[in-house]
């Protein structure tokens, strides 16, 4: 049976910042492929064009085969959804509205397809709404105030994201867990957890201060936090520079030195 893996991220952007790229390269490593096929699903943000562009630009020059699935534009971007998703090594789900994400997915039959992808060993990953959707419950603000909302249930328990920067989510999560909702994990932006099967196997962080916290009921009508120790991720090496760009930079530098000597003379 293929290894079933899901990676939940508390918050992440496809930007060329070292801490963001460290997370991406860690995700790519989970596939075990030399040139992994990666599909970006931006449904939760309404298939925002800028988010799709950032996905392609962030890893420009990396050895991977990117694609995206736009469910809001299927009349123009026609694709066999099942065939395409089941041909990937990694499926990455962007953040946004968890409520809208699940509603659109159900209209297009994605829950069944993504469950099949998981069973086949394709790595499922995502941030914010794209992380909470895999669990029994996520703490979403899609309806206004943060509250628990049911996800796809591939992973047992619950998840809360943006934990450090959104105190209202933390409060809502504590109320939910102390009130009988299943325990789970709280993730700061930049932190993540790898699940193998339905068990947490690794906690990691692209930022030094990002936390991974286990949240559970304390048996006295409240919730307690158990901090974990996420593995710090080293930033990836910069991609090799194009020779023509390097030559142009040297020419400009030489001209600048010449101008400086002339001024000093």
Secondary structure, 3 states (H helix, E strand, C coil): CCCCEEEEECCCCCCCCHHHHHHHHHHHHHHCCCCEEEEEECHHHCCCHHHHHHHHHHCCCCCEEEEEECHHHCCCCCCCHHHHHCCCCEEEECCCCHHHHHHHHHHHCHHHHHHHHHHCCCEEEEECHHHHCCEEEEEECCCCCCEEEECCCCEEEEEECCCCCCHHHHHHHHHHHHCCCCCEEEECCCEEEEEECCEEEEEEECCCCCCEEEEEECCCCCEEEEECCCEECCCCCCCCCCHHHHHHHHHHHHHHHHHHHHHHC
